[in-house]
Amino acid sequence: MELSEKLKNGGVVGAGGAGFPTSVKAKSKVEFVLANGAECEPLIHKDYELMVHFADEIIRGFEYMIESTGARKGYFGIKGKNVKAVEIIDSLIKDSRIEKTELGDFYPAGDEYELVYAATKRLIPPAGIPLQVGCVVSNVESLYNVALASEGKGVTEKFICVNGAVKKPSSFFVPIGTTYREAIEFAGGTTVKDFGVFVGGVMMGQLTFDLDEVITKTTAGFIVLPKEHYLIKRKNQPEQNWHRIGKSACDQCSYCTEFCPRYLLGYDVQPHKVMRSLGFNKSGNEIWNQMAELCCACGLCTLYACPEDLFPKEACDKSKREMRSEGIKYVQSKPVKVHPMKDGRRVPLKQLIKKLQLQNYDVHTPYNQSKPEVSKVKILMKQHVGEKAVPIVKIGDKVNKGDLIGVVDPSKLGADIHASISGTVTDVSSDFVRISN
């Protein structure tokens, strides 16, 4: 059986956040495969722990992807500051085709456009994908899952990091479908009574106060912060407030653009011009909204660059929605050319953490070999890019951990879903399956 089929059967998707089915990448024919171990979201350290404790599986998955794609070279992207992980990875690289790409401790080093350029000096076309420049990029946890799927094991657990205002910041595996509440309790519970949770990180993640939401294949972890924290107050307000404030206060200083990592790579992303659209009529929107099309939503403009604490990233999100509804797609006409000041405008992670007022939470999150003992899970049928999986179980069915419970038509893009615990199916809908033991 080919690797791509094993990955399809195992339900392997991009674990770094996007959830693109890895089986499709494994079928590609490329020159380079890149392992993404950059991990640059402030306070989230789960990839580091994974590389330290499961490097063997990661390297095996990496080698399998190189073989499957026919790549002539593999680049392992990792930050030089993670000395222990670097030493372990170095000791396990035996394939002469694999080369380490050592990265600086800046944000967002893990952006695939950044990583592809750092490793190969190739620039992905505007709004393009790595495949267009002969590359496939996979997060290190995805490669860990590739190794397991090659042995016939489906994706049933997610490796997460829980940090912030919790008693025991740590990293650990949880069954997919576990609630946020159970994961946070396993990290010792919170140190404050009133709090919010950033799911996936404070920069690119989402703020929630609903602890009954469940973990999926793409959940990176949780940053718990007191409700009075600066970041909670900024994020927890109506969207119209962001745009109303920006419309009245933006003085077009252009710092948001000058620090934009995509702009510095040569892409025509200009958030300060997008901010103009907040104050223009519809014809103005059509002009300035287009400068948001190539935004990667990293959040640097909103949370670091803007001296007035405005919301250019959110204006870009709004602009992209409006362009889609109007059927407008911006195509960059000028060639992509790296800005001469790119390296000088990199944002050090420590400096970003200080700006975000997170210094008190910048701590180690050690790997905990134990796992939360959950008695029930709610497993979503849509945890990936593509078609929603269709449940193949019914209420009352007995299932074992690893059993297939949801499938996607083989002719369509998607990923199969497996039971994350053994037990009885108690609820089935088109959106989820509940299992209790």
C-alpha positions in Angstrom: 0.0 0.0 0.0 1.4 3.4 -0.9 2.1 6.0 1.8 -0.7 8.3 0.5 -3.3 5.6 1.0 -2.0 4.8 4.5 -2.3 8.5 5.4 -5.8 8.7 3.9 -6.8 5.7 5.9 -5.2 7.1 9.0 -6.9 10.5 8.7 -3.6 12.4 8.9 -4.0 16.2 8.3 -1.8 19.2 8.9 -1.5 19.4 12.7 -0.1 22.9 12.7 -3.5 24.5 12.3 -4.7 24.4 8.6 -5.7 20.8 8.6 -4.9 20.1 4.9 -5.0 16.3 4.2 -1.4 15.0 4.3 -2.3 12.2 1.9 -2.6 14.7 -0.9 0.9 16.1 -0.1 2.3 12.6 -0.1 1.1 12.0 -3.7 2.8 15.2 -4.9 6.0 15.1 -6.9 8.4 17.8 -5.7 12.1 18.7 -5.3 12.0 19.5 -1.6 10.1 18.4 1.5 10.3 20.7 4.5 9.7 19.8 8.1 8.4 22.7 10.0 9.6 22.7 13.6 9.8 26.5 13.9 6.9 27.0 16.3 6.8 30.7 16.9 3.4 31.4 18.6 4.3 33.0 22.0 4.0 30.7 25.0 3.2 27.5 22.9 6.0 25.0 23.1 4.4 21.7 22.1 6.4 21.2 18.9 9.6 21.6 20.9 8.5 18.9 23.4 7.5 16.7 20.6 10.9 17.0 18.9 12.7 16.3 22.2 10.7 13.2 23.1 9.5 11.8 19.7 12.3 12.8 17.3 12.6 9.3 16.0 9.0 9.1 14.8 9.3 12.6 13.3 12.5 11.8 11.4 10.9 8.5 10.1 7.8 10.4 9.0 10.0 12.9 7.3 12.0 10.2 5.4 8.7 8.6 4.3 7.4 11.9 2.9 10.7 12.4 1.0 10.5 8.9 -0.5 6.8 9.3 -1.4 7.2 12.6 -3.1 10.5 11.7 -4.9 12.1 14.8 -3.4 15.8 15.1 -3.9 16.3 17.0 -0.6 14.6 17.5 2.8 15.1 20.6 4.9 14.3 20.4 8.7 13.4 23.9 9.9 14.2 24.4 13.6 15.1 27.4 15.8 18.7 27.5 16.9 17.7 28.5 20.4 16.1 25.1 21.0 19.5 23.5 21.7 18.3 20.2 23.1 15.9 19.6 20.2 18.6 20.5 17.7 21.1 18.1 19.2 18.6 15.2 19.2 17.4 15.9 15.7 21.0 16.2 14.5 21.9 12.8 16.0 19.0 11.1 14.2 19.5 12.5 10.7 21.3 9.7 8.8 19.9 10.4 5.4 22.4 12.5 3.3 19.4 14.1 1.6 18.3 15.8 4.8 19.7 19.1 5.8 18.9 21.3 8.8 17.7 24.9 8.3 18.5 26.8 11.5 16.1 29.6 12.1 16.3 32.7 14.3 14.0 33.3 17.2 11.6 35.7 15.5 7.9 35.8 14.6 6.5 34.4 12.4 9.4 32.1 11.5 6.9 29.2 11.1 5.0 30.8 8.2 5.4 28.5 5.3 6.3 31.3 2.9 9.1 32.3 5.4 10.3 28.7 5.8 10.4 28.0 2.1 12.4 31.1 1.4 14.8 30.5 4.4 15.5 26.9 3.2 15.4 27.1 -0.6 15.5 30.9 -1.4 12.4 30.3 -3.5 9.5 32.7 -3.3 6.0 31.2 -3.5 3.9 33.0 -6.1 1.4 35.6 -4.6 -1.6 33.7 -3.1 0.2 30.5 -4.1 1.2 27.3 -2.3 4.6 25.7 -1.8 3.9 23.0 -4.4 4.2 25.8 -7.1 7.9 26.1 -6.3 8.5 22.4 -5.9 8.0 22.2 -2.2 5.9 20.3 0.3 5.8 21.6 4.0 4.6 19.5 6.9 4.5 20.4 10.6 6.6 18.1 12.9 3.4 16.7 14.6 2.0 15.9 11.1 5.3 13.9 10.4 4.9 12.1 13.8 1.4 11.1 12.6 2.8 10.0 9.2 5.1 7.6 11.0 2.1 6.1 13.0 -0.1 5.9 10.0 2.6 4.0 8.1 2.1 1.3 10.9 -1.7 1.3 10.4 -2.5 3.6 13.3 -5.2 6.3 12.8 -5.0 9.8 14.3 -6.8 9.5 17.7 -4.9 11.8 19.9 -3.7 15.4 19.7 -0.5 16.8 21.3 -1.2 20.1 23.0 0.4 22.7 25.2 -1.5 24.4 28.0 0.2 27.6 29.3 -0.6 31.0 30.9 -2.7 31.3 34.1 -2.6 27.6 34.9 -1.1 25.8 37.9 1.0 23.3 35.9 1.9 24.6 32.4 2.7 21.5 30.4 2.4 19.6 27.1 0.6 16.2 26.7 -1.5 14.0 24.5 -5.3 14.1 24.8 -8.0 12.0 23.0 -9.5 14.0 20.2 -13.0 15.2 21.3 -11.8 16.0 24.8 -13.3 19.3 26.1 -11.1 22.4 26.7 -12.2 22.2 30.4 -10.8 18.7 30.9 -7.5 19.7 29.2 -7.1 22.8 31.4 -8.0 20.8 34.5 -5.3 18.3 33.6 -2.8 21.2 33.7 -3.7 21.8 37.3 -6.6 24.2 36.6 -6.5 27.9 36.4 -4.8 30.3 38.9 -7.5 32.9 38.5 -11.3 32.8 38.7 -12.3 34.9 35.7 -10.4 34.1 32.5 -10.5 33.7 28.8 -8.7 31.1 26.6 -6.8 31.7 23.4 -7.1 28.5 21.3 -4.1 28.0 19.1 -2.2 31.0 20.5 -2.6 34.7 21.2 -1.5 35.9 17.7 -3.4 33.7 15.3 -5.7 31.8 17.6 -9.3 32.5 18.7 -10.5 33.8 22.0 -13.2 31.7 23.7 -14.9 31.5 27.1 -16.7 28.2 26.3 -14.8 25.4 27.9 -17.2 22.8 26.6 -15.8 23.1 23.1 -13.7 20.1 22.0 -10.2 19.5 20.8 -9.7 18.6 17.1 -6.8 17.3 15.0 -5.7 20.9 14.5 -5.8 22.3 18.1 -2.3 23.4 19.0 -3.0 24.3 22.6 -4.4 26.9 25.0 -3.2 30.1 26.5 -5.2 30.9 29.6 -5.2 34.6 30.6 -7.0 36.6 33.3 -10.1 38.4 32.0 -8.6 41.8 32.8 -5.5 41.1 30.7 -4.7 43.5 27.9 -5.1 40.9 25.2 -8.5 39.7 26.5 -9.8 43.3 26.6 -8.6 44.0 23.1 -10.0 40.8 21.6 -13.2 40.7 23.5 -15.1 43.5 22.0 -17.6 43.7 19.1 -16.0 43.7 15.6 -17.7 47.0 14.7 -15.7 48.7 17.5 -12.4 47.7 15.8 -13.4 49.2 12.6 -15.1 52.3 14.1 -11.9 53.1 16.1 -9.7 52.5 13.0 -11.9 54.7 10.8 -11.5 57.6 13.2 -7.9 57.2 14.5 -5.7 55.8 11.8 -3.2 58.4 10.7 -1.6 56.3 7.9 1.8 56.1 9.5 2.3 52.8 7.6 4.1 51.0 10.4 1.7 48.1 10.0 2.9 47.7 6.4 6.5 48.2 7.1 6.6 45.4 9.7 4.3 43.0 7.7 6.4 39.8 7.0 4.6 39.1 3.7 5.2 42.7 2.6 8.9 42.3 3.5 9.1 39.1 1.4 7.9 41.1 -1.6 4.1 40.5 -1.6 1.8 43.5 -2.1 0.2 43.4 1.3 -0.4 47.0 2.6 -2.5 47.1 5.7 -2.3 50.8 6.1 -4.1 51.2 2.7 -6.6 48.6 3.8 -7.4 50.9 6.8 -8.4 53.6 4.3 -11.2 51.4 3.1 -12.9 51.8 6.5 -13.5 55.4 5.7 -14.4 55.2 2.0 -17.6 54.4 0.1 -18.0 51.2 -1.9 -15.8 52.3 -4.8 -13.0 53.1 -2.3 -13.4 49.7 -0.7 -12.9 48.0 -4.1 -9.6 49.9 -4.4 -8.1 49.5 -1.0 -9.6 46.1 0.1 -7.4 44.5 -2.5 -4.3 45.2 -0.5 -5.5 42.6 2.0 -5.7 39.7 -0.3 -2.2 38.3 0.4 -2.3 38.9 4.2 -1.3 35.8 6.2 -3.2 37.0 9.3 -0.2 36.7 11.5 -1.4 39.6 13.7 1.9 41.5 13.9 0.3 44.7 12.5 -2.4 44.7 15.2 -0.5 43.4 18.2 3.0 44.8 17.6 3.4 47.4 14.8 0.6 49.9 15.3 1.6 52.7 17.7 -2.1 53.5 18.3 -3.3 50.0 19.1 -5.6 49.8 16.1 -6.7 46.7 14.3 -5.3 46.5 10.8 -5.3 42.7 10.7 -9.0 42.6 11.5 -9.5 45.2 8.8 -7.7 42.9 6.4 -10.0 40.0 7.5 -13.0 42.2 6.8 -11.7 43.2 3.4 -11.0 39.7 2.4 -14.6 38.7 3.2 -16.0 41.7 1.2 -13.8 40.8 -1.8 -15.0 37.2 -1.7 -18.6 38.3 -1.6 -18.1 40.6 -4.5 -16.2 38.0 -6.5 -13.1 40.1 -6.6 -9.6 38.4 -6.6 -6.5 40.6 -6.5 -3.6 39.4 -8.7 -0.2 40.9 -7.9 1.2 42.2 -11.2 4.7 43.2 -10.0 7.3 40.4 -9.5 8.0 39.3 -5.9 11.2 40.8 -4.7 12.5 40.6 -1.1 12.6 44.0 0.7 16.2 45.1 1.4 15.2 45.8 5.0 13.6 42.4 5.6 16.2 41.0 8.1 16.4 44.3 10.0 12.7 44.4 10.6 12.3 40.9 12.0 10.5 40.9 15.3 12.3 38.9 18.1 9.9 36.6 20.0 11.1 37.9 23.4 10.4 41.5 22.3 6.9 40.5 21.0 6.2 38.7 24.3 7.1 41.9 26.2 4.9 44.0 24.0 2.0 41.5 24.6 2.5 41.8 28.4 3.1 38.0 28.7 6.5 37.9 30.4 5.1 36.4 33.6 3.8 33.4 31.6 6.9 32.8 29.5 7.7 29.5 31.1 8.7 25.9 30.2 5.8 23.5 29.5 7.3 20.1 30.1 6.0 16.9 28.5 3.7 15.0 30.8 3.6 11.3 29.9 0.2 10.9 31.6 -3.0 11.7 29.7 -6.4 13.0 30.8 -8.7 10.1 31.7 -11.9 11.1 29.8 -15.1 9.0 30.0 -16.7 10.6 26.9 -15.7 12.5 23.8 -17.5 14.5 21.1 -15.7 13.9 17.8 -16.3 16.4 15.1 -16.7 15.2 11.5 -15.1 18.3 10.1 -11.6 18.7 11.4 -9.8 19.3 8.1 -9.8 21.1 4.8 -12.3 19.6 2.3 -15.5 17.6 2.7 -17.0 16.8 6.0 -16.7 13.1 7.0 -19.9 11.1 7.0 -20.6 9.0 10.2 -20.6 5.2 9.6 -21.7 4.3 13.1 -25.1 4.4 14.9 -26.3 4.9 18.4 -25.6 1.8 20.5 -22.6 0.6 18.5 -19.6 -0.6 20.5 -16.3 0.9 19.2 -12.7 0.5 20.1 -10.1 3.2 20.1 -8.8 3.6 16.5 -12.0 2.2 14.8 -13.2 4.1 11.8 -16.3 6.2 12.6 -16.5 8.7 9.8 -15.4 8.6 6.1 -14.9 10.9 3.2 -15.7 9.9 -0.4 -12.3 8.7 -1.8 -12.8 10.9 -4.8 -13.1 14.1 -2.7 -10.7 16.1 -0.5 -10.9 15.2 3.2 -9.8 13.0 6.0 -11.3 10.0 7.7 -12.2 10.1 11.4 -11.4 7.5 14.1 -12.7 6.8 17.6 -10.4 8.3 20.2 -11.6 6.1 23.1 -13.3 2.7 23.4 -16.9 2.8 24.4 -20.5 3.0 23.2 -21.8 5.5 20.6 -24.4 7.6 22.4 -25.1 10.3 19.8 -24.7 10.7 16.0 -25.4 13.6 13.8 -24.0 14.9 10.5 -21.6 17.1 12.5 -20.3 14.8 15.3 -20.3 11.5 17.0 -20.3 11.1 20.8 -18.7 8.1 22.5 -18.9 7.2 26.2 -17.3 4.4 28.1 
